[in-house]
Amino acid sequence: MTSPREEGRRRRRRAPLPGRVARYALLITMSLIVLLPIYLSVVTALLPPKYRLAYPPPLYPKEATLDAFRLAIRRGSMLRYFVNSTVVSIAITAGQVATACLAAYAFTFMNVPYRRTLLWFIVGSGVVPSEAIIVGNFRTVARLHWIDSYPALIVPFLASSIGVLLLTRAFRNVPRDLIAAAQVDGCGHLRTLRHVVVPVARPAIGALAVVAFIGAWGQYLWPLLVTNRPDRRTLPIGLRSLAGGELSSFTVLSAAAVLTMIPLAILLIVFQKQLVRGLTAGLADH
Amino acid sequence: MTRPTTGAVGVQSKGDRLAALAFVAPTVLLVVGFVVWPFASTVRNAFSDVDGLGNVGRFVGFDHFRQVLGSEDFRSSLSATLRFVALTMPAGLVLGLLLALAAHRPLRGISLFRVIFSSTMATSAALSSALFITLFAPSTGAVRYALQSIGALGGDDRIDLLNDHRWAIVAVAAVTVWSNLGFGFILFSAALQSVPDVLYESAALDGARGFNTFRHITLPLIRPIAGVVAITSTASGVLSFGEIDFLTHGGPAGDTNVLAYSLYTKAFRDRDVSSAAVLGISLIVISLILGASQLRLLRSRLDDIAA
């Protein structure tokens, strides 16, 4: 008989071979299901024009060409959409981090009048879905003559109630002695925030940044409403117009989709940890 | 004596209260400008006559509510929305949990599978629609090919899922579920990791195996997060717009004309601002109910920071 301790240790060390094979089979099957739509799009994007209407659809690239990618970039203005999406997403991310840092710092380390009320007001505003109030925001932006401009795509999203919540939680773990010491050294609040709080709370800030960026990158309804000129579109709206426009061809659309996905996929692989932390903030860290 | 964890550090002056207000001002002003203000105008539009140019006329009480909520359009939008949620939420929940369970215990190369399972986080409504619209193509799509291979479709038959009365909403739901797989996977993985190993070991000692362990140990402990995933995906299902606009434009014959899409066409195609406002308020009410149940799940954690 083995003691419970040894038993546990052995179980952890190595599962029996048939079990491992079964798990790999399961994992590979699931991966194929997840990746299949992406894989088939890559194959379609690589097809030369003559296979465009081939049936059954090719399951691997018999002949590969980058024509569709070239067409998507040159005639489909994917580069323009890419620049727009990048500028807008980075600006929204930076803005949300800045406004949330300031508010969370005040809520944690300063005497904010009506603290509770303001905090609930900000958190509560996150419950209102932007789709429900979109007409009012559209009117505001139109009245400011912001249609077809970056401010229309950026300014309405510069505050984040979830961000304030996340960072207020995170800042509480910054040792208060550090703050006091910084103030004794003559640091103002902004300098304390930048040089003491932000470095300590970097993981949470990184998490907020990644989640904010993904959200901004995927926006659909709002950019659709406030951009009319093709050169102001972001990637999702660019894809939409490619699907419906005169360039309408599955090879070009697939190429554009693959191009859209590559930068974000790389980003997510690099920032996997921040992504997980951002999505699970406040849920799993018992 | 316990030390305070929030509130001012050091000596305070009147200037500090002003500084504190200045720090929260950007967030508060943005919320007022882009949430409170449009919310107020939505309420006003719902209770008044508004012409096509947005000029607000007289107060009409609940007239618009009676008109919109009693209409056939609204009933069909509500039922499309509920069907959509019923198709996306449970499937997302089960598949997310399955992926997380498969990738949970350590194994050589497991981190590669974790990256693959979370990879749909890199997609958005537009992107996943663009990927799938090729697969759904009536005569050249992979879905037609797959259906023919298993004999569900005759050799010469085409299948136009996105224009099919029965299948359009299922197809759009499938795209949405696929697109959200990464989200469910990540949340459930975190939930599984929060279950202490000790519990599994003692359960194994008590003779619990496989499904029993899952039912009596894992499931109760991940229930709060499962609740959060369910509520989040219900909320995003209720508000879904991108996939529907991209793939079906609310069609065929209104089968996928969910509330958010109906609001969009009412406001920006029909210029019927008041009806759109009523739909907006119904979306807010639904979101409030969902938000309140989420708050209940996370209650302790919120009180924590508000204290």
Interface residues (C-beta under 8 A of the other chain):
Chain A: P4 E7 G8 R11 A15 R20 R23 Y24 L26 L27 M30 S31 V34 L35 P37 I38 L40 S41 T44 L53 A54 Y55 P56 P57 A98 T99 A100 L102 A103 Y105 A106 F107 T108 F109 M110 N111 V112 P113 R115 R116 L118 L119 W120 F121 I122 V123 S125 V127 V128 P129 E131 A132 I133 I134 V135 G136 N137 R139 T140 V155 P156 L158 A159 S161 V164 L165 T168 R169 R172 R176 I179 A180 Q183 V184 H189 I214 W217 G218 Q219 Y220 L221 L224 L225 L235 P236 I237 L239 R240 L242 A243 F250 L253 S254 A256 A257 T260 M261 L264 A265 L267 L268 I269 Q272 L275 V276 L279 T280 G282 L283 A284 H286
Chain B: R3 T5 T6 G7 A8 V9 G10 Q12 D16 R17 A19 A20 L21 F23 V24 P26 T27 V28 L30 V31 G33 F34 V35 V36 W37 P38 F39 A40 S41 T42 N45 G54 L98 L99 A102 A103 R105 L107 I110 F113 R114 V115 I116 F117 S118 S119 T120 M121 A122 T123 S124 A125 A126 L127 S128 S129 A130 L131 F132 I133 T134 L135 A137 S139 T140 G141 A142 R144 Y145 W178 L181 F183 I186 L187 S189 A190 A191 Q193 S194 E201 A204 L205 P224 I225 V228 A235 L239 F241 G242 D245 F246 A260 L263 Y264 A267 F268 V273 A276 A277 L279 G280 I281 L283 I284 S287 L288 G291 L298 R301 L302 D304 I305 A306
